[in-house]
């Protein structure tokens, strides 16, 4: 008996069934090759960047927010007024790593200092706090004392006692900060602890109506911002 010959019609069917698998394989190969080219391109770009430039950018970013920085109230907290006073000359003086390089510093989206054209340089980013101090004035209460609701490193006192009243001593949390046996009158600046809430008390002879003693203090408010440091060259 003659063995049946395999049908010639089955072969094209199997070939057609393999076409989708072949297309998928080609797609995967093409995608993998493209990704490989992208990674290689990034690697070549990183290898072509000046290592000294990158070290300078990283070092400048770290030193700007360190405890020793003239811009900080404490590590990673930048004083707004110190940032406002910063220029290229002060930057070089305080941070020699920036000398001779094109530099741009941005805080919260605003340019603080820019020298040259650092467009093609190395950029480092850090999240920081920006501290601002605003003046708040409070009158002494009828109890001859005033408590500052927030901590402040200093306060300004304006003493205008009425005739017949003498203010001889001012205490901050029990500590004598002002004293004059003949009487205190006028404007006085006093240093306060930054680590505790302050209660000021006035020791006087005679009545001290509300408004005769006023205290201006300077509480800190902080906001989060991004520090962007770019160094080129």
Residue frames relative to the residue before (quaternion, step in Angstrom):
aa qw qx qy qz dx dy dz
X 1.0000 0.0000 0.0000 0.0000 0.00 0.00 0.00
X 0.4268 -0.7220 0.4884 0.2410 3.55 -0.87 0.98
X 0.4405 -0.6866 0.5104 0.2721 3.56 -0.91 1.01
X 0.4878 -0.6631 0.4714 0.3166 3.56 -0.91 0.84
X 0.4021 -0.7041 0.5387 0.2287 3.53 -1.01 0.88
X 0.5216 -0.6295 0.4578 0.3495 3.61 -0.99 0.75
X 0.5306 -0.6526 0.4465 0.3053 3.50 -0.98 0.87
X 0.4324 -0.6972 0.5150 0.2483 3.54 -0.92 0.96
X 0.6001 0.5840 -0.3602 0.4113 3.59 1.17 -0.48
X 0.6147 0.5809 -0.3574 0.3962 3.63 1.11 -0.51
X 0.6078 0.5992 -0.3588 0.3779 3.57 1.09 -0.70
X 0.6640 0.4786 -0.3304 0.4700 3.64 0.76 -0.83
X 0.6217 0.5565 -0.3543 0.4223 3.59 1.02 -0.72
X 0.6671 0.4877 -0.3045 0.4738 3.53 1.01 -0.91
X 0.6276 0.5390 -0.3331 0.4524 3.58 1.06 -0.75
X 0.6575 0.4972 -0.3128 0.4719 3.57 0.98 -0.81
X 0.6340 0.5384 -0.3374 0.4408 3.59 1.04 -0.72
X 0.6793 0.4970 -0.2915 0.4546 3.59 1.13 -0.65
X 0.4992 0.6836 -0.4207 0.3263 3.61 1.20 -0.35
X 0.6626 0.4933 -0.3403 0.4493 3.69 0.78 -0.80
X 0.6466 0.5168 -0.3250 0.4575 3.60 0.99 -0.83
X 0.6416 0.5212 -0.3203 0.4627 3.54 1.03 -0.80
X 0.6438 0.5259 -0.3191 0.4551 3.59 1.00 -0.83
X 0.6453 0.5143 -0.3152 0.4688 3.58 1.01 -0.86
X 0.6500 0.5215 -0.3197 0.4510 3.57 0.96 -0.88
X 0.6508 0.5111 -0.3110 0.4675 3.58 0.99 -0.84
X 0.6397 0.5283 -0.3230 0.4553 3.57 1.04 -0.83
X 0.6554 0.5081 -0.3075 0.4666 3.58 0.95 -0.90
X 0.6512 0.5179 -0.3107 0.4596 3.57 0.98 -0.90
X 0.6613 0.5093 -0.3036 0.4595 3.57 0.95 -0.90
X 0.6615 0.5103 -0.3022 0.4592 3.60 0.95 -0.93
X 0.6592 0.5126 -0.3071 0.4566 3.56 0.94 -0.94
X 0.6481 0.5189 -0.3164 0.4589 3.55 1.00 -0.86
X 0.6451 0.5245 -0.3165 0.4567 3.58 0.99 -0.84
X 0.6618 0.4953 -0.3093 0.4703 3.57 0.93 -0.91
X 0.6275 0.5415 -0.3345 0.4485 3.56 1.02 -0.77
X 0.6484 0.5136 -0.3142 0.4659 3.56 1.03 -0.80
X 0.6395 0.5232 -0.3267 0.4589 3.58 1.04 -0.81
X 0.6587 0.4983 -0.3131 0.4688 3.58 0.89 -0.88
X 0.6544 0.5094 -0.3155 0.4612 3.55 0.95 -0.89
X 0.6342 0.5299 -0.3330 0.4540 3.57 0.97 -0.82
X 0.6608 0.4962 -0.3050 0.4733 3.59 1.00 -0.85
X 0.6402 0.5230 -0.3321 0.4543 3.55 1.03 -0.75
X 0.6592 0.4996 -0.3143 0.4659 3.58 0.96 -0.85
X 0.6294 0.5290 -0.3398 0.4567 3.59 1.05 -0.77
X 0.6685 0.4947 -0.3043 0.4645 3.58 0.96 -0.86
X 0.6578 0.5106 -0.3139 0.4562 3.55 1.04 -0.81
X 0.6840 0.4964 -0.2898 0.4491 3.57 1.11 -0.68
X 0.5625 0.6054 -0.3993 0.3971 3.61 1.20 -0.23
X 0.5350 -0.6481 0.4465 0.3073 3.56 -1.01 0.88
X 0.3974 -0.7334 0.4892 0.2547 3.65 -0.55 1.07
X 0.6295 0.5328 -0.3422 0.4503 3.60 1.03 -0.72
X 0.6209 0.5400 -0.3326 0.4607 3.57 1.07 -0.74
X 0.6690 0.4915 -0.3003 0.4698 3.56 0.93 -0.89
X 0.6370 0.5184 -0.3332 0.4631 3.59 0.95 -0.81
X 0.6471 0.5189 -0.3211 0.4571 3.58 0.98 -0.81
X 0.6550 0.5113 -0.3152 0.4585 3.60 0.96 -0.86
X 0.6693 0.4900 -0.2997 0.4713 3.59 0.91 -0.91
X 0.6674 0.5049 -0.3056 0.4542 3.59 0.90 -0.93
X 0.6564 0.5048 -0.3204 0.4600 3.59 0.93 -0.84
X 0.6443 0.5270 -0.3200 0.4525 3.59 0.96 -0.84
X 0.6754 0.4889 -0.2941 0.4673 3.58 0.99 -0.83
X 0.7010 0.4801 -0.2813 0.4460 3.58 0.90 -0.92
X 0.5780 0.5932 -0.3783 0.4134 3.60 1.09 -0.58
X 0.7921 0.3166 -0.1486 0.5003 3.60 0.98 -0.83
X 0.4377 0.7073 -0.4580 0.3136 3.61 1.23 0.17
X 0.6613 -0.5025 0.3755 0.4114 3.56 -1.28 0.25
X 0.6850 0.4850 -0.2810 0.4654 3.61 1.14 -0.63
X 0.4927 0.6776 -0.4300 0.3364 3.61 1.21 -0.19
X 0.4492 -0.6835 0.4985 0.2874 3.62 -0.98 0.76
X 0.6224 0.5553 -0.3407 0.4338 3.59 1.25 -0.08
X 0.7172 0.4929 -0.2461 0.4268 3.60 1.16 -0.44
X 0.4063 -0.6554 0.5794 0.2640 3.51 -1.27 0.59
X 0.7297 -0.1164 0.0802 0.6690 3.54 1.25 -0.65
X 0.7233 -0.4375 0.2535 0.4702 3.63 -1.12 0.29
X 0.8569 0.1173 -0.1427 0.4812 3.53 -0.98 1.04
X 0.6414 0.4538 -0.3392 0.5173 3.62 1.25 0.33
X 0.1706 -0.8172 0.5479 0.0533 3.57 -0.36 1.28
X 0.3736 -0.7072 0.5520 0.2358 3.57 -0.98 0.85
X 0.4885 -0.6859 0.4590 0.2833 3.57 -0.79 1.03
X 0.6821 0.4936 -0.3076 0.4433 3.62 0.85 -0.89
X 0.6367 0.5100 -0.3363 0.4706 3.61 1.09 -0.60
X 0.6162 0.5276 -0.3426 0.4740 3.58 1.07 -0.67
X 0.6514 0.5323 -0.3194 0.4363 3.59 0.97 -0.86
X 0.7072 0.4550 -0.2594 0.4748 3.59 1.10 -0.67
X 0.5416 0.6507 -0.3960 0.3555 3.60 1.24 -0.19
X 0.0550 0.7587 -0.6485 0.0283 3.56 -1.08 0.83
X 0.7509 -0.4070 0.2565 0.4525 3.59 -1.28 0.05
X 0.6525 0.5183 -0.3236 0.4482 3.59 0.96 -0.83
X 0.6759 0.4734 -0.2946 0.4820 3.61 0.91 -0.88
X 0.6027 0.5575 -0.3549 0.4473 3.58 1.08 -0.68
X 0.6748 0.4866 -0.2935 0.4709 3.60 0.89 -0.92
X 0.6540 0.5268 -0.3151 0.4421 3.57 1.00 -0.83
X 0.7441 0.4061 -0.2194 0.4830 3.57 0.90 -0.94
X 0.7940 0.1747 -0.0645 0.5787 3.59 1.11 -0.70
X 0.2066 -0.8354 0.4962 0.1149 3.63 0.23 1.23
X 0.5424 0.6318 -0.4037 0.3789 3.60 1.17 -0.44
X 0.6579 0.5202 -0.3068 0.4499 3.60 1.20 -0.44
X 0.4909 0.6954 -0.4262 0.3062 3.60 1.21 -0.35
X 0.8416 0.2088 -0.1625 0.4709 3.53 -1.07 0.82
X 0.6656 0.4779 -0.3013 0.4878 3.60 1.23 0.20
X 0.4719 -0.6029 0.5473 0.3380 3.53 -1.26 0.44
X 0.0077 -0.8263 0.5570 -0.0835 3.56 -0.69 1.13
X 0.0152 0.7586 -0.6508 -0.0284 3.54 -1.22 0.60
X 0.0979 -0.7647 0.6358 0.0378 3.55 -0.99 0.98
X 0.0141 -0.7819 0.6232 -0.0135 3.54 -0.90 1.00
X 0.0638 -0.7791 0.6235 0.0136 3.56 -1.01 0.87
X 0.8439 0.0083 -0.0377 0.5351 3.55 -0.69 1.08
X 0.7141 -0.4625 0.2563 0.4586 3.58 1.06 0.71
X 0.6694 0.4618 -0.3000 0.4986 3.60 1.27 -0.04
X 0.4363 -0.6942 0.5100 0.2600 3.56 -0.98 0.87
X 0.2495 -0.7734 0.5715 0.1142 3.56 -0.77 1.11
X 0.7798 -0.0541 0.0762 0.6190 3.58 0.93 -0.96
X 0.0829 0.7642 -0.6392 0.0215 3.54 -1.11 0.73
X 0.0046 -0.7689 0.6391 -0.0166 3.51 -1.00 0.95
X 0.8221 0.1367 -0.1275 0.5377 3.56 -0.83 0.99
X 0.5299 -0.5958 0.4904 0.3518 3.56 -1.23 -0.59
X 0.0393 -0.8534 0.5197 -0.0069 3.60 0.14 1.28
X 0.2034 0.8388 -0.4920 0.1137 3.61 1.21 0.40
X 0.7813 0.3465 -0.1905 0.4829 3.59 0.86 -0.88
X 0.4717 0.7193 -0.4153 0.2960 3.59 1.22 0.22
X 0.6349 -0.4970 0.4301 0.4061 3.50 -1.39 -0.31
X 0.1495 -0.8008 0.5780 0.0485 3.58 -0.88 0.98
X 0.0515 -0.7578 0.6496 0.0339 3.55 -1.06 0.86
X 0.1899 -0.7908 0.5780 0.0668 3.55 -1.11 0.77
X 0.0179 -0.7794 0.6262 -0.0115 3.54 -1.13 0.76
X 0.3641 -0.6795 0.5859 0.2500 3.56 -1.20 0.58
X 0.0091 -0.8092 0.5846 -0.0575 3.58 -0.73 1.10
X 0.3688 -0.6532 0.5911 0.2964 3.52 -1.41 -0.04
X 0.2032 -0.7518 0.6151 0.1234 3.56 -1.06 0.78
X 0.2078 -0.8056 0.5502 0.0715 3.56 -0.67 1.17
X 0.0340 -0.7724 0.6342 -0.0055 3.54 -0.96 0.96
X 0.1778 -0.7725 0.6007 0.1034 3.57 -1.06 0.79
X 0.0893 -0.7872 0.6099 0.0164 3.54 -0.97 0.97
X 0.4826 -0.6745 0.4824 0.2819 3.53 -1.11 0.71
X 0.0333 -0.7638 0.6446 -0.0044 3.57 -1.02 0.96
X 0.1662 -0.8034 0.5674 0.0698 3.60 -0.79 1.01
X 0.0655 -0.7900 0.6095 -0.0070 3.54 -0.97 1.00
X 0.3553 -0.7032 0.5587 0.2589 3.61 -1.08 0.61
X 0.5149 -0.5896 0.5047 0.3640 3.56 -1.19 0.45
X 0.4512 -0.6930 0.4944 0.2677 3.56 -1.05 0.78
X 0.6995 -0.4491 0.3405 0.4394 3.53 -1.33 0.07
X 0.6335 0.5306 -0.3302 0.4563 3.58 1.27 -0.35
X 0.5103 -0.6909 0.3920 0.3296 3.58 1.28 0.39
X 0.6915 0.4093 -0.2862 0.5218 3.60 1.11 0.59
X 0.0880 -0.7654 0.6332 0.0734 3.52 -1.29 0.35
X 0.2090 -0.7633 0.6012 0.1103 3.55 -1.01 0.89
X 0.3475 -0.7299 0.5511 0.2069 3.56 -0.81 1.00
X 0.4258 -0.7447 0.4448 0.2572 3.63 -0.54 1.09
X 0.7897 0.1720 -0.0977 0.5807 3.58 1.13 -0.57
X 0.6001 -0.5868 0.4088 0.3583 3.54 -1.20 0.55
X 0.0003 -0.7809 0.6231 -0.0436 3.51 -1.14 0.77
X 0.4509 -0.7112 0.4598 0.2818 3.63 -0.90 0.79
X 0.7968 0.0903 -0.0457 0.5958 3.58 1.23 -0.27
X 0.1171 -0.7646 0.6276 0.0885 3.53 -1.33 0.23
X 0.2592 -0.7342 0.6065 0.1611 3.53 -1.26 0.50
X 0.1722 -0.7952 0.5776 0.0656 3.58 -0.74 1.12
X 0.0992 -0.7506 0.6503 0.0626 3.55 -1.09 0.81
X 0.0568 -0.8193 0.5699 -0.0265 3.55 -0.36 1.29
X 0.0793 0.7698 -0.6256 0.0985 3.55 -0.79 1.15
X 0.0224 -0.8328 0.5531 0.0038 3.60 0.45 1.15
X 0.5224 -0.6336 0.4570 0.3418 3.62 -1.06 0.62
X 0.6687 -0.4846 0.3668 0.4283 3.54 -1.26 0.29
X 0.7635 0.3251 -0.2672 0.4899 3.54 -0.92 0.95
X 0.6885 0.4145 -0.2761 0.5272 3.61 1.30 -0.07
X 0.0973 -0.7889 0.6061 0.0287 3.56 -0.97 0.93
X 0.1796 -0.7524 0.6272 0.0912 3.55 -0.81 1.08
X 0.1426 -0.8404 0.5210 0.0447 3.56 -0.46 1.20
X 0.8226 0.1134 -0.0078 0.5571 3.59 0.99 -0.76
X 0.0928 -0.7438 0.6580 0.0715 3.54 -1.21 0.69
X 0.1162 -0.7967 0.5921 0.0335 3.54 -0.85 1.04
X 0.1775 -0.7415 0.6366 0.1161 3.54 -1.22 0.67
X 0.8137 -0.1387 0.0274 0.5638 3.59 -0.36 1.28
X 0.7508 -0.3996 0.1955 0.4882 3.56 1.01 0.91
X 0.6324 0.5222 -0.3352 0.4636 3.60 1.24 -0.31
X 0.4304 -0.6947 0.5111 0.2663 3.59 -0.90 0.92
X 0.0754 -0.8043 0.5891 0.0165 3.57 -0.74 1.11
X 0.7737 0.0849 -0.0741 0.6235 3.60 1.23 -0.39
X 0.1376 0.7830 -0.5998 0.0908 3.58 -1.03 0.80
X 0.1599 0.7470 -0.6336 0.1227 3.52 -1.00 0.92
X 0.3974 -0.7487 0.4735 0.2393 3.63 -0.44 1.17
X 0.6921 0.4693 -0.2893 0.4658 3.59 1.08 -0.62
X 0.6753 -0.5079 0.2869 0.4513 3.59 1.23 -0.06
X 0.2837 -0.7429 0.5888 0.1449 3.55 -1.13 0.80
X 0.1806 0.7608 -0.6082 0.1363 3.54 -0.89 0.94
X 0.6661 0.4739 -0.3715 0.4402 3.56 -0.98 0.90
X 0.6681 -0.4888 0.3961 0.3972 3.54 -1.29 -0.51
X 0.0031 0.7999 -0.5980 0.0497 3.57 -0.93 0.97
X 0.2218 -0.7436 0.6165 0.1333 3.55 -1.10 0.81
X 0.0376 -0.8067 0.5895 -0.0159 3.57 -0.81 1.00
X 0.4077 -0.6900 0.5480 0.2396 3.55 -1.19 0.70
X 0.1367 -0.7917 0.5940 0.0409 3.55 -1.01 0.89
X 0.5643 -0.5724 0.4634 0.3732 3.54 -1.28 0.30
X 0.3786 -0.7255 0.5315 0.2188 3.57 -1.00 0.87
X 0.6876 0.5326 -0.2517 0.4245 3.56 1.28 -0.31
X 0.7781 0.2244 -0.1637 0.5634 3.60 1.23 0.09
X 0.5493 -0.5867 0.4811 0.3502 3.54 -1.24 0.51
X 0.2969 -0.7963 0.5107 0.1302 3.59 -0.87 0.96
X 0.0935 -0.7436 0.6592 0.0609 3.52 -1.13 0.84
X 0.1795 -0.7880 0.5849 0.0680 3.57 -0.68 1.17
X 0.0573 -0.7878 0.6132 0.0101 3.55 -0.97 0.92
X 0.2517 -0.7750 0.5702 0.1047 3.56 -1.01 0.95
X 0.1784 -0.7687 0.6084 0.0844 3.54 -0.83 1.06
X 0.1294 0.8173 -0.5349 0.1706 3.58 -0.56 1.14
X 0.3430 -0.6636 0.6161 0.2497 3.51 -1.40 0.24
X 0.7650 0.2888 -0.2415 0.5226 3.57 -0.87 0.96
X 0.6580 -0.5325 0.3591 0.3932 3.58 -1.24 0.30
X 0.1302 -0.7605 0.6320 0.0722 3.54 -1.18 0.69
X 0.1992 -0.8276 0.5126 0.1120 3.60 0.18 1.28
X 0.6437 -0.5046 0.4066 0.4071 3.54 -1.27 0.42
X 0.7522 0.3364 -0.2724 0.4969 3.57 -0.88 1.00
X 0.5540 0.6052 -0.4011 0.4073 3.62 1.23 -0.26
X 0.7566 0.1803 -0.1188 0.6172 3.56 1.24 -0.49
X 0.0102 -0.7936 0.6073 -0.0361 3.56 -0.78 1.07
X 0.1816 -0.7863 0.5877 0.0576 3.53 -1.08 0.85
X 0.1208 -0.7532 0.6432 0.0670 3.54 -0.91 0.99
X 0.0056 0.7906 -0.6121 0.0146 3.57 -0.83 0.96
X 0.3776 -0.7587 0.5137 0.1335 3.53 -1.30 0.44
X 0.0633 -0.8323 0.5504 0.0162 3.60 0.30 1.23
X 0.4083 -0.7064 0.5295 0.2322 3.55 -1.20 0.64
X 0.0726 -0.7502 0.6553 0.0503 3.51 -1.16 0.77
X 0.1477 -0.8100 0.5653 0.0502 3.55 -0.84 0.97
X 0.0926 -0.7632 0.6375 0.0510 3.53 -1.20 0.69
X 0.4845 -0.6606 0.4934 0.2923 3.54 -1.15 0.69
X 0.0570 0.7905 -0.6064 0.0643 3.57 -1.04 0.81
X 0.4153 -0.6747 0.5447 0.2749 3.54 -1.32 0.28
X 0.2187 -0.7409 0.6235 0.1206 3.56 -0.93 1.00
X 0.0654 -0.7927 0.6061 -0.0104 3.56 -0.73 1.13
X 0.0635 -0.8006 0.5955 -0.0182 3.57 -0.63 1.20
X 0.0195 -0.7917 0.6103 -0.0183 3.59 -0.74 1.07
X 0.0384 -0.7864 0.6161 -0.0243 3.56 -0.84 1.06
X 0.0425 -0.7905 0.6107 -0.0168 3.55 -0.91 0.98
X 0.8003 0.2786 -0.2129 0.4864 3.57 -0.82 0.97
